[in-house]
């Protein structure tokens, strides 16, 4: 899995958990504009293909396990 895909999974997961863009950028060590761009891409895809289709694509493309792995790394000892 490409580094970019893993970062995208982490950003989506943290946003889903309620973190704002600044908090995500600090936590992941990336710029806020990277977070914003990534979320904008995901939101655009959801608008074009529908929320359910986007969710299915995310899970089917392997992001499900990546999100679980990202959660384990980000929240080790706190889950």
Secondary structure, DSSP 8 states (H G I E B T S, - for coil): --HHHHHHHHHHHHHHTT--HHHHHHHHTS-HHHHHHHHHHHHHHHHHH-HHHHHHHHIIIIIHHHHHHHHHHHTTTT-
